C-alpha cells in the first residue's frame, strides 16, 4: 500500500510538473501574436510561424535523449535539472530585442517540451501494464497547460502593459514563467522518489534497437497528427482568431482555450477508453472525426460573384421594350430576374452558404439582336459566413479527438515495447513534437503563398487520411495473416 501511495504521488507531481512545463512551452503562441499585433516587432506571417514553432523543435529533437536518460538515471534528477535549465533561457527571453535573439532564447526554453518523454518514462515504471494506459492518460492531462497560457497570458500581458500603455511591460512575463519552473523543480525534487527502468543499465545501442522497426515510425506519424497538431493549433489559433474574426488577443486566447483545455483534460479518458476497447479501435474513431471536421472547415469566410444563368434571344428581331423585369423583342417577352439587395449581419447565425442570383440587361430599346444573342447576363452571388461559433465548435471536437488520440497512441507503446517505453516513447514524441514545429511553419507559408487561413485544415485533412489509410492497410495485413494461420 505504501508503494501504491508513492506511485500516486509521483504520478500527481509528474502531471503537475508537465502542466507547468507545457504552459511554458506554449508561451510563444500568445506572446509572439501580442508583440506583432502591438507592433513591438515587425515580423511577417512566416517569421511568426517560425517563432511559434521553434520551441517545439527543441522539445521534439531532445525528447529521445531525455527519454534515454530517464530510463538510465530515473525521472527525479532528470526532471528537476530539466526545469532548472529551462528557466534560464525563459528568463532571458524578456531581454530579447531582435528576431535572432528571440529565436535563440526560444530554442532554449523549448527544452520544457521534453518533459513529456521524461514524465512518460518516469510514470510508466510505477504502474503495471494493465494500468499504464490509464496512468499515462492521467499524466497526459498536463497538456491542459496550453490552456493555462492561452487563458492567462493575454490577461497578464494586459496587466503588465497597463492595457497597452507601457508595451515594454511584456518583458516581465517570461520572468514569471521562469519563476514557476524553478519553484516546480524544487517541489518535485523534494516530494518524489526516484525509480529507474529495469532495463536502464543497457548500452545506448541496445536501448535504441527498437528504432529499426517500422511500427515505431507509424506510431510517430499518428502522434505527428494528434500531438503535433494539438501543439500547433494551441498556438496558431490565437493569431487565427485575431486575423480572421478581428478579435482581441484576450478573446482569442479565451476561444483557443475551448480547444486546448478539454483536449488536455480528456486525455485521461482516452487512456481509460484505450484500456477498455484497445488503441486501434480508439484511433479509428479519432482519425475519422478529425478528417470529417477538417473537411468541414475547408471553406473560408467569403463572398463570390460568378457568371450565372443568362437570357438569350430565341430568334432575331428588334428590342421594343425594356423594364427591370422584362425585355421584349418584337412580340416575344423575356422575363428578367432583378437584383435584390441583401445585407448580412455578422452577428446572425448563418449555417449554410447564401446564394443570390439576378440578371443584368445588356440591350436597349431599338437594338437589333440575333438569335441566341445574350439579352441579360446572369450573376450569382455566394456568401459564406464561416460563423465563429460554428468554427469554434468544430475546433472543439477536433481538440477532443486529438486529446483521446494522444492517449490512444501511447497505449500501443507499452503493449509492443514494454521494456523500451522511454526510448520508443521518446522517438514517437520526437516525431510528434516535430509536427508541432513544422505545422506552424507550413501554416505560415501556405497563408503567405495562397492567402487563405483555411489551408490549415486542408493540411490536417490530408495528414489524417494518410494515418487512416496506413492503419487500415496494416490491420488488413494482420487480418490476412490470422486467417491463414487459422486455416
N, C-alpha and C positions, 0 to 999 in steps of 0.2 A: 504493500500500500504506500510505503514511503517513496519507493521508486516511481510509482504512478503519480504521486503528487509532484515529484520533481519533474517528471515528464510534462505534466500540465503546466507547471510554472515556466519551464524552458519554452514550451510552445507559445505561451502567452507573451513572454518577453521577446521571443523571436518575431511574433506578429506585430507587437508594438514598435519594435526597432525597425522592422520592414516598412511599417506605415510612415515613420519619420523619414527614413531614407527615400521612400518613394515620393513623398511630398517634396523633398529637396530635389530629387531627380527631375521632377516635372516643372520646376520653377520657371524655366525659360519660356514656356508657352505663354504665361501671363506677363512676365517681365519684359520680354522682347516686344510683345504686342503693345504694352504700355509705352515703352521707350520710343517706338516708331510712331504710334498714334499721337504722342505728345511732342513729336519732332525733336526729342533729345538726341537721337541719332537718325541719320538719313540712310536707312537700309531698305533695299528693294525686296520684292517677294521671294526671290531666290536666296538672298542673304538671310532673310528671316527664316526660311525653311532650313537653311544650314545651321543657324544658331539654335533653333528649336531642336534639331536632331543631333547636334554634336555631343551633348552629354550622354545621349543614348548610345552613341558609338563607343565611348569609353566603357560604359556599363556593359555593352554587348561583348566587346573584344576581351575584356578582363574577367568575364564570368567563368570561363573554363579554368584558368589558373587559380582563381579563388575557390572554385569547387574542388579542385585537386588538393589545395592547401587545407581546406576544411576536412576532407577525408583523412588527410595525413596528421594534422595537428589538433583537430577539433574546432567547433564553432566559436567557443568562448573567446580565445585570443584573437582569432581571425576577424570576427565580427567587431570586436572592440577596437582593434587597430584600424580597421576599415573606416569606421565612423570618425575616429580622431583624425585620420589622414585627410578624409574628405572635407572636414570642417575648415581646413586651411585655405584651399582654393575657393571654397564657398565664401569665406570672409573677404578674400582678395577680389572677388567679383564686383564688390561695391566700389573698388578703386579703378575699375576699367574706364578708359577714356577713348578707346578706339575699337574698331571691329576686330582687329587681330588680338588685342588684349582680352576682349570679352570672350573670344573663341578659346584662347589658351586656358583661361580660368574655368570656362565651361567644360573643357576636356577634363580638367582636374576634378571638379566636383561630380562629374559624371560617374566617378567610382562608386557613388551611392547606389547605382543601378546593379552593381554586382552583389548587393545584399540578398537578392533573390536566390542566387546559387548557393550562397553561404547558408541562408536560412533553410532552404530545402534539404540540403545535406545534413544540417545540424538537427532539424526536426525529425527526419526520417529514422535516425539511429535510435530514437526514443520510443518508437512505436512499431508494433508488429505489422506484417504485410497486410493483414486483413483490415487494419485500421489506418493505414498510411494514406489512403485516398481521402478520408475524412479529415485527418490531421493536416495534410498538405493543403486541403481546400480551406481549412480554417486559417492556416498561415497565409495563404494567398489573398485572404481578405484584406491584407495590408495594402493591396492595390488601391484601396479607398483613400490612401494618402494623396492620390492625384486630386480627389475631390476636395480635400482639405486645402490644397493650394489654389484650385480654381475658385473655391468659395471664399477663402480667407485672404489670399494675397491681394486681390483687387481692392478690398476694403482697407487692408493695411497700407497699400500704396496711396490710397486717397487720404488716409490719416497722416501718413508720413510726409506727404507733399502738400498738406493743408489744402486739399481739394484742387491741386494743380498750381497753386500759387508759388510753391517752393519745390520745383521739379527735382532739384538736387537731393531732396529727401529720400529718393528711391534708393540711394546708396546704403541706407540703414537696413533695408530689407534682407539682403544676403547675410548681414551680421546676425540677425535674429535666427535665421536658419542654421548658421554655423553654431550658435549657442545651443540650439536644440539638439544638434548632432553630438556635441560634447557632453551635454547632460545625459543623453540617452546612452552614450558609450560607458559612462561611469556607472549608471544604474544597471546596465546589462552585465558588466563585469562583476559587480558586487553580488548580484542575486541569481546568477546562472551557475550551473555545474557543468564542467566540461565532459565530453564523451567523444571518442574517436570511432570511426567506422572500423568494423572488424578486419577489413582488408586494407586498412590505411597505410600499412607498412610496406606495401608492394612498391616496385620500382615505377618510375613515371611511364616507361614504355609499356609495362604490364597494365597500368591503370588506363592508358589511352587506347588499348586494344579494341574496345567496342566501337571506336570511331570508324573502323573499316566496314561496319555493317550499314547497308543502305537504309535499313529500318530507322536508324538514328536520324538520318537526314530527312526522311519522310516526316518523322515527328517534328523535326526542326521546321519544315515548311508549314505544318499545321500551326506551330507556335508563332511563326512569322506572321500569320494572319491574326490569330486570336489575341496574342500578347503584343506583338509589334504594332498591329492595327490599333489596339487599345491605347498603347503609349502614344502613338502618332495622333490619334483623334483627341486624346485627353488634352493635347496642347494645340492642335490645329483648329479645333472647333472654336476657340476663343477668337482668333482673327477671322474665322469663317462667319461667325455671328456679327462681328463688328462691321465687316465689309458687305456682306450680302443683305443683312437685315438692319443695318445702320443702328446698332445697339451700342450702349456704353459698355466699357470693359467690365464694369461691375455686373451688369445684367448678363453680358456674355459669359462671364465666369459662373454665374448662378445657373444658367441654362446648360452650360457644359457639365456642371456637377450632376445634372439629371442623367447624363450619360455615364460619368466616371464613378459616382458614389455607388449606385446599385450594382454596377459591373464589378466593382471591387468586393463589395459585401457578399454578393450572391455566389462568389467563387466557392464559399464553404458548402453551399447547396450543391454546386457542381461536383464537389468531392463525394458527397453522400449519394447523389444520383449515379455517379460513376462506379461506386462500390456496389450499388444495388443492381444496376442494369448493364454495367460494363462500359468501358470507354468508347468502344466502337459505336454502339447504339447512340450514345450521347453525342458523339461527333457528327453522325449523320444528320441529326436534328439541328445541331449548331450550324453546320455548313449550309443546310437548306434554308434556314431562317436568314442568315446573313446574305445569301445570294438573292433571295426574294426582296428583302428590304433595300439592298444596294441598288437593285434594278429599279425599284420604285422611286429612288432618289436621283436617278439619272438626269431627270428633266429640270432645267433651271427655271428660275423666275424669268418670264419672257413675254414679249409682245411681238407677234409675227404678222406681217401683212404680205399676202401672197395672191397671185392671179387666181381668180375663181371662175365660175361658170358665167359666160357672157351671153349676149343675144345677137344672133346672126340673121340677116335678111333671108327670107325663104325664096324670094325672087327679086329681080332688079326692078327699079322704079324710082319715084321721086318722094322725098320726105315732105309730107304735107302738114304734120302737126307734131309738136314735141312738148310734153309736160314732165313733171317729176316722176310720174308713174307709167307713162305711155309714150311710145313712138309710133306714128302712123306713116306707112309707106303706101301711097295710093289708097286702096281700100282695105289694106291689111293693118291691123293694130297689134302692136307687140307690147306686152306688159313688162314694166321695169321695176325692179326692187330698189326702192330709195334707201339712202343711208340713214340710219337711226343712230344718233349719238348715244353712246353708253359709257358711263363713268363707273369705275370700280374703286371701292374704298379698301384701303389696306387693312382696315380693322375687320372687314367682313370675312367670314369663313367660306372660302371657295374651294371645294374639293377637287372638281374636275375642270379641265380647260373650258373656257367660254369662247364659243365660236359665233362671230357676227359676219354675215355676208350681205353685200349690196352690189349694185351695178351703177356705173358711171357712163352717161350718154356721150357718144362720140360724134353725133351728127347734128345738124341744124336744119331748120325748115328751108326747103328749096334745094338741098343737096341731092345729087344723083347717086344712087347706090347700086352696086352689082349684087348678083345672087351670092349668098354666103359672106357678104361683107359684114364686118363687126359693127353693129349699131350701138351696143353698150358693152363696156368692159366689165368683167366680173372681178370683184375684190373680196377676199376672205381675210378676216382679222381674227387671230387666235390670241387669247390672253390666258396665261397660266400664272397663278399667284405664287405657287410653291409656299403655301402658308407656313409660317414659322412654327405653329403649334403641331401641325401635321408632320413637318420636318423633324421637330424635336421628339415626337412620338416614335417615329421610325428609328431615329438615332438611339433612343432609349432601348428599343427592342434589340438593336444591334449590340448595344452595350451589355445587355443581359445575356445574349447568346455568347458574346466573347468571354464574359465572366465565367459562365459554365464551361465553355470550351477550354479555358486555361487549366481548369482542374481536370477536365477530361484527358488532355494531352499528358499531364503528369501522372495520371492513373496508369498509363501504359508503361512508364519508365520502371517503377519497382517490380512490375509483373515480368517484363522481359529482361531487365538488367538489375536484379535485386542486390548485387554486390558492387555495382558501379553507379549508384544513384547520383553521387556527387559529380562524377565525370560526365555521364550521359546527360544528366540534368544541366550541367554546365554548358555542354555544346548545344543542346536544344535551346537553352537560354541565350547562347551567343547568337544563334540564327534568329530567334525571336527578337532579341534586342536590336539586331541589325535591321529587322523590319521596322522597328521604332525609329531608327536613324535614317534609313533610306526613304521611308514613306514621306515624311515632310519635305524632303528634298525633291522627290518626284512630284508631290503636290504642287510645290512652288514652281517647278519647271513647267509642268503641264498648264498651270494657271498663266504663267508668263507667255507661253507659246500659243495656247489656244484661247485663253481669256475666259474660261468657264470654271467656276468654283466646283461645279458638279463632276468634273473629271476625277475628283477624289473617289466618287462612288463607282465610276466606271472601272477604275483601277482595282478597287476592292472586289467588284463582281468577278473579274477575270482571275484574280488570285484565288478567290473562293471556289470557283469552278475547277481550277487546277487541283486544289486539295480534294474536292469531292470526287473527281474522276479518278485520281490516283488511288484514293482509298477504295473506291468501288472496284477497280481493277485488281487490287491486292486481295480484297475479300473474295472476289470471283475466283482468283487463282487458288486461294486456300480451300474454297468450297470444292473445286475440282479435285484437289489432292485428297480431301476427305472422302469424296465419292469413290475414287479409285481404290483407296485403302479399304473401304467398307466392302467393295465388290470383290 
